[in-house]
Amino acid sequence: MEDFIPNFIALAYLAAIILFILGLKRLSSPATARSGNQLASLGMLLGVIVTLLDREIIAFEYILAGIVVGSLLGAAAAKKVEMTKMPELVAVFNGFGGIASALVALGAWFRVTDTALPGADLFIMGLSVLIGAVTFTGSLVAFGKLNGFIKGNAILFPLQNALNQILLLVAIVGIGWLILQPLEVAPILLISGISLLLGVLFVIRIGGADMPVVISLLNSLSGIAASFAGFVIDNNLLIVSGALVGAAGLILTDIMCKSMNRKLTSVLFARFGGSGAAGAAG
Amino acid sequence: MESLIFNLFIFVLACFVGFEVISKVPTTLHTPLMSGANAISGITLIGALAIAGSSSGTAATIIGFFAIVFATINVVGGFMVTDRMLEMFKKKKGDEA
């Protein structure tokens, strides 16, 4: 009995993963797409329910409150949105997924009490915050551009590309600092702040017409963020599902580019004529 | 760390599955597929549950709470809006026929 619950959870996670894979596959064909979405949502429900059986989860009041608030807001947004505004809504949801992954890694940082934590674990923790935060602000800017809150044109200024690369470098230095001094607040704050800024700078320079491709790319990134959050808390379901979305999202981004007769690199970097600028693409 | 290497194995293998699972997608399904995949990436909710539900201090619990709210919006809203898109898609097909 002592072993039953952990094994049961692991097997249920495996079932959830199978449902996600079948769901994604079915979503890519018109006849089966709706059932694919339903299978995937069933997988999610299964994952959440069995996670609550975990013995390490002992406080339920915040969980319940969070799920109720999130469900109400999510359902209201999904029901009320106009058909033409759906890509914007997907961008916002995607941003929320990204920030959630960053917060999971941040929450895990608060558990660190031991300076002897392996460097690789701290590296992934920092990376998880970085990618999640970039996804968050990047998606919000994409939303703003589609919605007209932010000027749709590419917003450009001199040395923009160099600035982005320097900021990315600073964020990576921040991760190195986190590894050296895991108990200090400054490194994790630096990583978070720079990453939030990077997400904005990364997307403002891309024109509004290319936003669907950018949202697809950010969707892929939010999958990677979830996967890395899974590394941080050592959870297979997160690692596998996040990687699935990350890879499938990348393929979809490529397919979307091709259907628009664009190259991904030219969407992201054309205006700079540079080919060596792949850094910020993650 | 052994578990890190093991996790890296399943990460790489899952990436290959993700690459293979999607090949040809008709243009009309681009947005619904993106939206559905996005809802799946809300799986980070599981991580948020672990952060908020374990006793690791007030700060972690509060951060976990916000992570749950954001991830749940992503999951619930994401699957619902995908369903709405696909419902619309079906109707459109019916009108054309």
Chai-1 contact restraints between the chains, C-beta under 6 A:
chainA,res_idxA,chainB,res_idxB,connection_type,confidence,min_distance_angstrom,max_distance_angstrom,comment,restraint_id
A,F20,B,I40,contact,1.0,0.0,6.0,A-B,restraint_1
A,L24,B,V21,contact,1.0,0.0,6.0,A-B,restraint_2
A,K25,B,V21,contact,1.0,0.0,6.0,A-B,restraint_3
A,L27,B,L33,contact,1.0,0.0,6.0,A-B,restraint_4
A,L27,B,G36,contact,1.0,0.0,6.0,A-B,restraint_5
A,S28,B,I22,contact,1.0,0.0,6.0,A-B,restraint_6
A,S28,B,V25,contact,1.0,0.0,6.0,A-B,restraint_7
A,S28,B,L33,contact,1.0,0.0,6.0,A-B,restraint_8
A,A33,B,L86,contact,1.0,0.0,6.0,A-B,restraint_9
A,R34,B,L86,contact,1.0,0.0,6.0,A-B,restraint_10
A,N37,B,G36,contact,1.0,0.0,6.0,A-B,restraint_11
A,N37,B,T82,contact,1.0,0.0,6.0,A-B,restraint_12
A,N37,B,D83,contact,1.0,0.0,6.0,A-B,restraint_13
A,A40,B,I40,contact,1.0,0.0,6.0,A-B,restraint_14
A,S41,B,F79,contact,1.0,0.0,6.0,A-B,restraint_15
A,M44,B,V75,contact,1.0,0.0,6.0,A-B,restraint_16
A,G47,B,I46,contact,1.0,0.0,6.0,A-B,restraint_17
A,T51,B,I46,contact,1.0,0.0,6.0,A-B,restraint_18
A,T51,B,L49,contact,1.0,0.0,6.0,A-B,restraint_19
A,E56,B,S54,contact,1.0,0.0,6.0,A-B,restraint_20
A,I57,B,G53,contact,1.0,0.0,6.0,A-B,restraint_21
A,A59,B,G53,contact,1.0,0.0,6.0,A-B,restraint_22
A,Y62,B,A52,contact,1.0,0.0,6.0,A-B,restraint_23
A,Y62,B,T61,contact,1.0,0.0,6.0,A-B,restraint_24
A,Y62,B,F65,contact,1.0,0.0,6.0,A-B,restraint_25
A,I63,B,L49,contact,1.0,0.0,6.0,A-B,restraint_26
A,I63,B,A52,contact,1.0,0.0,6.0,A-B,restraint_27
A,I63,B,G53,contact,1.0,0.0,6.0,A-B,restraint_28
A,G66,B,F65,contact,1.0,0.0,6.0,A-B,restraint_29
A,G66,B,I68,contact,1.0,0.0,6.0,A-B,restraint_30
A,G66,B,V69,contact,1.0,0.0,6.0,A-B,restraint_31
A,I67,B,T72,contact,1.0,0.0,6.0,A-B,restraint_32
A,V69,B,V69,contact,1.0,0.0,6.0,A-B,restraint_33
A,G70,B,V69,contact,1.0,0.0,6.0,A-B,restraint_34
A,G70,B,T72,contact,1.0,0.0,6.0,A-B,restraint_35
A,G70,B,I73,contact,1.0,0.0,6.0,A-B,restraint_36
A,S71,B,T72,contact,1.0,0.0,6.0,A-B,restraint_37
A,S71,B,V76,contact,1.0,0.0,6.0,A-B,restraint_38
A,L73,B,I73,contact,1.0,0.0,6.0,A-B,restraint_39
A,G74,B,I73,contact,1.0,0.0,6.0,A-B,restraint_40
A,G74,B,V76,contact,1.0,0.0,6.0,A-B,restraint_41
A,G74,B,G77,contact,1.0,0.0,6.0,A-B,restraint_42
A,A75,B,V76,contact,1.0,0.0,6.0,A-B,restraint_43
A,A75,B,M80,contact,1.0,0.0,6.0,A-B,restraint_44
A,A77,B,G77,contact,1.0,0.0,6.0,A-B,restraint_45
A,A78,B,G77,contact,1.0,0.0,6.0,A-B,restraint_46
A,A78,B,M80,contact,1.0,0.0,6.0,A-B,restraint_47
A,A78,B,V81,contact,1.0,0.0,6.0,A-B,restraint_48
A,L89,B,V81,contact,1.0,0.0,6.0,A-B,restraint_49
A,V90,B,S35,contact,1.0,0.0,6.0,A-B,restraint_50
A,V90,B,N38,contact,1.0,0.0,6.0,A-B,restraint_51
A,F93,B,N38,contact,1.0,0.0,6.0,A-B,restraint_52
A,F93,B,N74,contact,1.0,0.0,6.0,A-B,restraint_53
A,F93,B,G77,contact,1.0,0.0,6.0,A-B,restraint_54
A,F93,B,G78,contact,1.0,0.0,6.0,A-B,restraint_55
A,N94,B,N38,contact,1.0,0.0,6.0,A-B,restraint_56
A,F96,B,F70,contact,1.0,0.0,6.0,A-B,restraint_57
A,F96,B,I73,contact,1.0,0.0,6.0,A-B,restraint_58
A,F96,B,N74,contact,1.0,0.0,6.0,A-B,restraint_59
A,G97,B,S41,contact,1.0,0.0,6.0,A-B,restraint_60
A,G97,B,G42,contact,1.0,0.0,6.0,A-B,restraint_61
A,G97,B,N74,contact,1.0,0.0,6.0,A-B,restraint_62
A,I99,B,F70,contact,1.0,0.0,6.0,A-B,restraint_63
A,A100,B,T44,contact,1.0,0.0,6.0,A-B,restraint_64
A,A100,B,A48,contact,1.0,0.0,6.0,A-B,restraint_65
A,A100,B,A67,contact,1.0,0.0,6.0,A-B,restraint_66
A,A100,B,F70,contact,1.0,0.0,6.0,A-B,restraint_67
A,A100,B,A71,contact,1.0,0.0,6.0,A-B,restraint_68
A,S101,B,T44,contact,1.0,0.0,6.0,A-B,restraint_69
A,L103,B,I63,contact,1.0,0.0,6.0,A-B,restraint_70
A,L103,B,F66,contact,1.0,0.0,6.0,A-B,restraint_71
A,L103,B,A67,contact,1.0,0.0,6.0,A-B,restraint_72
A,V104,B,T44,contact,1.0,0.0,6.0,A-B,restraint_73
A,V104,B,G47,contact,1.0,0.0,6.0,A-B,restraint_74
A,V104,B,A48,contact,1.0,0.0,6.0,A-B,restraint_75
A,V104,B,I51,contact,1.0,0.0,6.0,A-B,restraint_76
A,V104,B,A67,contact,1.0,0.0,6.0,A-B,restraint_77
A,L106,B,I63,contact,1.0,0.0,6.0,A-B,restraint_78
A,G107,B,I51,contact,1.0,0.0,6.0,A-B,restraint_79
A,G107,B,A60,contact,1.0,0.0,6.0,A-B,restraint_80
A,G107,B,I63,contact,1.0,0.0,6.0,A-B,restraint_81
A,G107,B,G64,contact,1.0,0.0,6.0,A-B,restraint_82
A,F110,B,G57,contact,1.0,0.0,6.0,A-B,restraint_83
A,F110,B,A59,contact,1.0,0.0,6.0,A-B,restraint_84
A,F110,B,A60,contact,1.0,0.0,6.0,A-B,restraint_85
A,R111,B,S56,contact,1.0,0.0,6.0,A-B,restraint_86
A,P118,B,M1,contact,1.0,0.0,6.0,A-B,restraint_87
A,A120,B,L4,contact,1.0,0.0,6.0,A-B,restraint_88
A,S216,B,M34,contact,1.0,0.0,6.0,A-B,restraint_89
A,N219,B,M34,contact,1.0,0.0,6.0,A-B,restraint_90
A,N219,B,N38,contact,1.0,0.0,6.0,A-B,restraint_91
A,S222,B,S41,contact,1.0,0.0,6.0,A-B,restraint_92
A,G223,B,S41,contact,1.0,0.0,6.0,A-B,restraint_93
A,A226,B,S41,contact,1.0,0.0,6.0,A-B,restraint_94
A,A226,B,I43,contact,1.0,0.0,6.0,A-B,restraint_95
A,A226,B,T44,contact,1.0,0.0,6.0,A-B,restraint_96
A,A229,B,T44,contact,1.0,0.0,6.0,A-B,restraint_97
A,A229,B,G47,contact,1.0,0.0,6.0,A-B,restraint_98
A,F231,B,N7,contact,1.0,0.0,6.0,A-B,restraint_99
A,I233,B,G47,contact,1.0,0.0,6.0,A-B,restraint_100
A,I233,B,A50,contact,1.0,0.0,6.0,A-B,restraint_101
A,L237,B,I46,contact,1.0,0.0,6.0,A-B,restraint_102
A,L238,B,I43,contact,1.0,0.0,6.0,A-B,restraint_103
A,L238,B,I46,contact,1.0,0.0,6.0,A-B,restraint_104
A,L238,B,G47,contact,1.0,0.0,6.0,A-B,restraint_105
A,I239,B,N7,contact,1.0,0.0,6.0,A-B,restraint_106
A,I239,B,I10,contact,1.0,0.0,6.0,A-B,restraint_107
A,I239,B,F11,contact,1.0,0.0,6.0,A-B,restraint_108
A,V240,B,I10,contact,1.0,0.0,6.0,A-B,restraint_109
A,V240,B,A14,contact,1.0,0.0,6.0,A-B,restraint_110
A,S241,B,I40,contact,1.0,0.0,6.0,A-B,restraint_111
A,S241,B,I43,contact,1.0,0.0,6.0,A-B,restraint_112
A,A243,B,F11,contact,1.0,0.0,6.0,A-B,restraint_113
A,A243,B,A14,contact,1.0,0.0,6.0,A-B,restraint_114
A,A243,B,C15,contact,1.0,0.0,6.0,A-B,restraint_115
A,L244,B,A14,contact,1.0,0.0,6.0,A-B,restraint_116
A,L244,B,G18,contact,1.0,0.0,6.0,A-B,restraint_117
A,V245,B,A37,contact,1.0,0.0,6.0,A-B,restraint_118
A,V245,B,I40,contact,1.0,0.0,6.0,A-B,restraint_119
A,V245,B,S41,contact,1.0,0.0,6.0,A-B,restraint_120
A,A247,B,C15,contact,1.0,0.0,6.0,A-B,restraint_121
A,A247,B,G18,contact,1.0,0.0,6.0,A-B,restraint_122
A,A247,B,F19,contact,1.0,0.0,6.0,A-B,restraint_123
A,A248,B,G18,contact,1.0,0.0,6.0,A-B,restraint_124
A,A248,B,V21,contact,1.0,0.0,6.0,A-B,restraint_125
A,A248,B,I22,contact,1.0,0.0,6.0,A-B,restraint_126
A,A248,B,A37,contact,1.0,0.0,6.0,A-B,restraint_127
A,G249,B,A37,contact,1.0,0.0,6.0,A-B,restraint_128
A,I251,B,F19,contact,1.0,0.0,6.0,A-B,restraint_129
A,I251,B,I22,contact,1.0,0.0,6.0,A-B,restraint_130
A,L252,B,L33,contact,1.0,0.0,6.0,A-B,restraint_131
A,I255,B,V25,contact,1.0,0.0,6.0,A-B,restraint_132
A,M256,B,H30,contact,1.0,0.0,6.0,A-B,restraint_133
A,S259,B,T27,contact,1.0,0.0,6.0,A-B,restraint_134
